[in-house]
Amino acid sequence: MNILLTFGILITTAYLAGLLLEKAGIPKIIGYILIGVIFSPDTIDFISENFIQAMEPIMKISLAFIAFEIGGELKWSKIKSHKNEILSITLLASFIPFILISSGIYFFSLLFPQILSIGHTNLLLLVLLLGALATPTAPASIFAVIHQYKARGKVTETILEVVALDDVLGILIFSLTITALPIIAVGTENYLDS
């Protein structure tokens, strides 16, 4: 099927699903997500892998717009006025998932070694990587709901600042983890060899 026709069908279907859910009092973004799940190449055979590859530039542009909007929400005056709340929530929202996911998977693999038997070094690398992936939030859905309901006030400002800072911190944690993984791998292998 033609790529533009497929794209048009998906956009129209997602838009209509969003309108239906909005009439039911549910955020439109859930309709968009549901259509994405239904038409995923892993669900039904409507979209080909070629379509996904052809749409990659549009996805990158969409992500750039979301990142730009996140950056636009970061205002020093807002951060200063709610400094304690924003910083404490951001730190907890970033580091607690990293710690819980990493330690949870590590201890689960120790309790049930037959399920995840990949060796100690690989296990350590895996839990650090999964912990780093758990730190950032998904800003697109938060922005969509806030814009749909035109939410304003202290809670909304705090959420937007936390989402923006949490993503920055999540990217930083992920980057540091990716940088540290080869060092940890070499160090662990040298330690196990000696």
Secondary structure, 3 states (H helix, E strand, C coil): CCHHHHHHHHHHHHHHHHHHHHHCCCCHHHHHHHHHHHCCCCCCCCCCHHHHHHCHHHHHHHHHHHHHHHHHHCCHHHHHHCHHHHHHHHHHHHHHHHHHHHHHHHHHHHHCCCCCCCCHHHHHHHHHHHHHHCCCCCHHHHHHHHHHHCCCCHHHHHHHHHHHHHHHHHHHHHHHHHHHHHHHHHHHHHHHHC
